[in-house]
């Protein structure tokens, strides 16, 4: 059986047809799959180049020289960038050198390798890079349409939490104010902000036990069936550990009769979270039993 397709000259193809009635060159399914793969590759390359340009521009804006050492031009996922900067150290001037290993997949991961004895400014550079990458449109989690009354107000409080905490430091005549030093401070300020919009805010509720362990919830908005969880990132509580804790908590919250929606505020004023957009995307979900929204601030 001959292929039903036509050549560029408009003549019927002389190749043998497959089960679809077309040869591999004219099979619509094969052509569609190739077109899809080509489009995905083009999109991946576009995102890769946008992320790379953002990293290079941030380095230069912070006074660092940046050189691309190795670049993956096959899958457009990996690139190694060497950065260097002359910095005064005591009475001399030292050249600080480091390498940034950038991975572009669902999100963007940037790991830092320090290659000189002194490392002044490298951690600050990485934080600035992650902050600038967080502004890329395709890295921002898509806003989900809320089905729970009042949830927009909770998310607004979470997203503006850092602005409030910063403003509290700017008091008249340098008067003493609330300092966010640990997770308890985060909970105290969050409790006060929730009371602005909600009458019934119940702190320290307990979720049903699972495998013999009960989990304490930070705040329960019973009327809205919303649980609000707060965590503060630190040098010992970064992406991996926070992610592991939240995964365990999320499973426990499923059994709580008054929890239809979970909002997890991760406060990171020290920029210990390497990939805030990735953490939000990996843990946020919209399932029938429980909807989860993770918010990391600031970014």
PyMOL commands that set and color helices and strands:
alter all, ss='L'
color gray80, all
select helices_A, chain A and resi 28-61+122-133+137-139+151-159+161-168+172-174+183-197+239-253+276-283
alter helices_A, ss='H'
color red, helices_A
select strands_A, chain A and resi 65-71+78-89+92-104+108-114+202-210+213-221+226-232+261-267+285-286+291-297
alter strands_A, ss='S'
color yellow, strands_A
deselect
rebuild
show_as cartoon
